Amino acid sequence: MKTFLDCIPCFFYQALNAVRMVTSDEEIQERVLREVLRLVSAMDLTQSPPEMGQKIHRLIREVSGNPDPYAEVKQRFNRLALASYPEMQSKVRASQEPFETAVRLAIAGNVIDFGVNPGLKEEVVRQSIHSALEAPLNWDALKSLQAAIAQSESILYVGDNAGEIVFDRLLIEQIGRQKVTFVVRGSPVINDATMEDARMTGMTDLVEVIDNGSDAPGTILEDCSAEFRQRFKMADMIITKGQGNYETLSQVNRKVFFLFKAKCPVIAEDVGCETGSYIIEVGGFGGEKLR
């Protein structure tokens, strides 16, 4: 997905909120915003928004000297999700349609996004769990996802945020753990999940976990490791979570299933839905549009 003009104010909003997390020094905050102004002014708008997000958060880590500014946030929401896991697992087990319920809860976990909502409260996550079963969901897209899983032996499941990956466990348990390789970011960016989060939440005990070798808040294939690109190419099926993965992979030359909550009006318009919708999108040049 390209960068739209409406994305540009969000770059500054995200940069300001991120730098305020790491320092109260207004001189440093001003320095970051001025540098972001320079970067955005030179940006090629055919690039995806996460390509600018990668530059912004590299800058903030460099200026602050903090390699993982969101470390405390990630740990806090990992703990919240782990505490909620038994309740969610019970919902899946009690459901007449356990696969559908697991998909709904996996998408509900995508609310844990500090790039979009830097002030996210734990109560919002709890509410997302409770409202997940009532959210509209495209039945045809759900069935397409389920059929593709049944026909696949090797599934690459590209995760998104810390905390959210606990929600992903529910869906992986329905898919069959032997089929799945789970992917995290190569190093910290925003509150995206890394190998440390996979260990903390028990994902590494459930399935094989690899990192993509990149610090982008999405999956920019040319920035990822050769190992990840090979796994991406060879997998029978790709499932990705979150808006950043949609933004960076929606035009790749293979079929990809995208699961996310449309939290951004620009992405909602690109997908063709209302903001706040639960999305199962089949994209890439090998995928039909099933929303």
Residue pairs with C-beta under 8 A, 6 or more apart in sequence:
1 48
1 49
1 246
1 247
1 248
1 250
1 251
1 267
1 270
2 45
2 46
2 47
2 48
3 43
3 45
3 46
3 47
3 48
3 49
3 51
3 52
4 45
4 266
5 45
6 265
6 266
7 49
7 52
7 266
8 40
10 49
10 264
11 36
11 40
11 49
11 52
11 53
11 56
12 33
12 36
12 37
12 40
14 53
14 56
14 115
14 118
15 32
15 33
15 36
15 56
15 59
15 60
16 29
16 32
16 33
17 118
18 56
18 57
18 60
18 69
18 118
18 190
19 28
19 29
19 32
19 33
19 60
19 63
19 64
20 29
21 69
21 70
21 118
22 60
22 64
22 66
22 69
23 29
23 64
28 63
28 64
31 63
32 59
32 60
32 63
35 59
36 56
36 59
39 52
39 55
39 56
39 59
40 52
43 52
48 218
48 220
48 247
48 248
49 218
49 244
49 247
50 216
50 217
50 218
50 220
50 244
50 247
50 248
51 216
51 220
51 248
53 115
53 189
53 190
53 216
53 217
53 218
53 244
54 189
54 214
54 215
54 216
54 217
54 220
54 223
57 189
57 190
57 215
57 217
58 215
60 69
61 67
61 68
61 69
61 188
67 187
67 188
68 74
68 188
69 188
70 114
70 162
70 188
70 190
70 191
71 188
73 114
73 162
73 191
74 162
74 163
74 191
74 193
74 197
75 162
75 200
76 122
77 112
77 122
77 125
77 161
77 162
77 163
77 191
78 162
78 163
78 166
78 197
78 200
78 201
80 122
80 125
80 163
81 109
81 112
81 125
81 163
81 164
81 165
81 166
81 167
81 201
82 166
82 201
82 202
84 125
84 126
84 129
84 166
85 166
85 169
85 170
87 129
88 105
88 129
88 167
88 170
89 170
89 173
91 101
91 105
91 133
92 98
92 101
92 102
92 105
92 170
92 173
92 174
95 101
98 174
99 146
99 174
100 137
100 142
101 133
102 170
102 171
102 173
102 174
103 137
103 142
103 145
103 171
103 259
103 280
104 132
104 133
104 135
104 137
104 278
105 129
105 132
105 167
105 170
105 171
106 167
106 168
106 170
106 171
106 241
106 259
107 132
107 135
107 259
107 260
107 261
107 278
107 279
107 280
108 128
108 129
108 131
108 132
108 135
108 167
108 261
108 278
109 125
109 128
109 161
109 163
109 164
109 165
109 166
109 167
109 168
110 160
110 161
110 164
110 167
110 241
110 242
110 243
110 259
110 260
110 261
110 263
111 117
111 120
111 124
111 125
111 128
111 261
111 263
112 120
112 125
112 161
112 162
112 163
112 164
112 191
113 120
113 160
113 161
113 191
113 242
113 243
113 263
114 120
114 161
114 190
114 191
115 190
115 191
115 217
115 244
116 243
116 263
116 264
117 124
117 263
125 163
132 278
135 277
135 278
136 277
136 278
137 278
137 280
138 280
138 290
138 291
140 290
141 280
141 281
141 282
141 290
141 291
142 280
144 280
144 282
144 290
145 239
145 257
145 280
145 282
148 237
148 257
149 155
149 175
149 179
149 237
151 236
152 179
152 235
152 236
152 237
153 179
153 236
154 179
154 181
154 234
154 235
154 236
154 237
155 175
155 179
155 180
155 181
155 235
155 236
155 237
155 238
155 239
156 181
156 183
156 231
156 232
156 235
156 237
156 238
156 239
157 168
157 172
157 175
157 180
157 181
157 182
157 183
157 207
157 239
157 240
157 241
158 183
158 212
158 219
158 238
158 239
158 240
158 241
158 245
158 249
159 165
159 168
159 182
159 183
159 184
159 193
159 198
159 241
159 242
160 192
160 193
160 240
160 241
160 242
160 244
160 245
160 260
161 190
161 191
161 192
161 193
161 242
162 191
162 192
162 193
162 194
162 197
162 201
163 191
164 193
164 241
164 242
165 182
165 184
165 193
165 197
165 198
165 201
165 203
166 201
168 182
168 203
168 241
169 201
169 202
169 203
169 206
172 180
172 182
172 206
172 207
173 206
177 206
177 207
180 207
180 208
181 207
181 208
181 209
181 210
181 231
181 235
182 198
182 203
182 206
182 207
182 208
182 209
182 210
183 209
183 210
183 211
183 212
183 219
183 228
183 231
184 192
184 193
184 194
184 195
184 197
184 198
184 209
184 210
184 211
184 212
185 192
185 193
185 194
185 211
185 212
185 214
185 215
185 216
185 217
186 194
186 211
186 212
186 213
186 214
186 215
186 224
186 225
187 194
187 211
187 214
187 215
188 194
188 215
189 215
189 216
189 217
190 217
192 217
192 244
194 211
195 204
195 209
195 211
197 203
198 204
198 209
203 209
210 227
210 228
210 231
211 225
211 228
212 219
212 224
212 225
212 228
213 223
213 224
213 225
213 227
213 228
214 220
214 223
214 224
214 225
214 228
216 223
216 244
216 248
217 244
218 242
218 244
218 245
218 247
218 248
218 249
219 240
219 244
219 245
219 248
219 249
220 248
221 229
221 232
221 248
221 249
221 252
224 232
232 238
233 254
237 255
237 257
238 249
238 254
238 255
238 256
238 257
238 284
239 256
239 257
239 259
240 246
240 249
240 256
240 257
240 258
240 259
241 258
241 259
241 260
242 260
243 260
243 262
243 263
243 264
243 267
245 258
245 260
246 258
246 260
246 267
246 271
246 281
246 283
247 267
249 256
249 258
249 283
249 284
250 256
250 258
250 270
250 281
250 283
250 284
251 283
251 284
251 285
252 284
252 285
253 284
253 285
253 286
254 284
254 285
254 286
255 282
255 283
255 284
255 286
255 287
256 282
256 283
256 284
256 286
256 287
257 280
257 281
257 282
257 287
258 279
258 280
258 281
258 282
258 283
259 279
259 280
259 281
260 279
260 281
261 276
261 277
261 278
261 279
262 268
262 271
262 273
262 274
262 275
262 276
262 277
262 279
263 275
263 276
264 275
265 275
268 274
268 275
268 276
268 277
271 277
271 279
271 281
271 291
272 291
273 279
273 291
279 291
280 290
280 291
281 289
281 290
281 291
282 288
282 289
282 290
283 289
